[in-house]
C-alpha cells in the first residue's frame, strides 16, 4: 500500500495545486466579483482532498495492493481532481468581470454531480456492507451517515436559489465537522 500511497499523494497534490493556482489568479485579478458560494465550494473541495488522503494514509497496513484493487481508487482520484479543478475558475477574462456567483450557478450541477459520484461510490460501498451484515432496514438505520450526505449533495445539484444553497451548505457543514471530531 505504501507505493500506492505515494501515487495517491502525487495525484491529490495535483488537485491541491489546481485550487491554489486558481485562487492565486482570482485574488490577484482586479475584475472579480466575489460571491460566498464558490469559495465555500472550494473549501469543501479541499476538505474532500484532505479527507480522502487521510483515509488512504490510515489504510497503510504494509501489505501490497494489486492493480485490480488500486484501479477503483484511481477512479475516485480522477473524480477528486476534477472536483478540485472546477472548484475555482481557471481563467479570469481580461475585459469585463468574472462573477463568482454566476460561475457557481452555471457550474453547480457539474460540480455537485462529481461530488455525488464520489459520495455515492464510497458511501454506497459501505451501505452494501451494512445491508449484507444487518439487512436492508438495519443497514439504512446504521448507515444514515452515508445516505444523508448523498441526499444533501442531491439537494445541492438542484438548489437554484441562494437561500437553498445556503441551507445546503449549513446542513453539509456538519459532515466534515463530524468527520474531524472522529479524527482529532
Residue pairs with C-beta under 8 A, 6 or more apart in sequence:
1 59
1 60
1 61
1 62
1 63
1 64
1 65
2 60
2 62
3 65
4 56
4 65
4 70
4 73
5 56
5 57
5 60
8 53
8 56
8 73
8 77
9 53
11 74
11 77
11 80
11 81
12 49
12 52
12 53
12 77
12 80
12 81
14 81
15 45
15 49
15 80
15 81
15 83
15 84
15 85
16 46
16 49
16 84
18 81
18 84
18 85
18 87
18 90
19 42
19 45
19 46
19 84
19 87
19 88
21 90
22 87
22 88
22 89
22 90
23 42
23 88
25 89
25 90
25 91
25 92
26 32
26 88
26 89
26 92
26 98
26 100
29 92
29 98
31 92
31 93
31 96
31 97
31 98
32 92
32 97
32 98
32 100
33 97
33 98
33 99
33 100
33 101
34 100
35 99
35 100
35 101
35 103
35 104
37 100
37 101
37 104
37 162
37 165
37 169
38 87
38 88
38 100
38 101
38 103
38 104
39 88
39 100
40 169
41 87
41 104
41 111
42 87
42 88
44 87
44 115
44 172
44 176
45 83
45 84
45 86
45 87
46 84
46 87
47 176
48 80
48 83
48 84
48 115
48 118
49 80
49 84
51 176
51 179
52 76
52 77
52 80
54 183
56 73
72 121
75 121
76 118
76 121
76 122
79 114
79 117
79 118
79 121
80 118
82 114
83 111
83 114
83 115
83 118
86 107
86 110
86 111
86 114
87 111
89 98
89 100
89 103
92 98
104 165
105 160
108 156
108 157
108 159
108 165
109 157
109 158
112 153
112 156
112 157
113 157
115 153
115 156
116 150
116 153
116 154
116 157
119 149
119 150
119 153
120 150
122 146
123 143
123 146
123 147
123 149
123 150
124 146
126 143
126 146
127 139
127 140
127 143
127 146
127 147
130 138
130 139
130 142
130 143
130 146
131 139
132 139
133 139
134 142
140 147
145 178
149 172
149 175
152 168
152 171
152 172
152 175
153 172
155 164
155 168
155 171
156 165
156 168
156 172
159 165
159 167
159 168
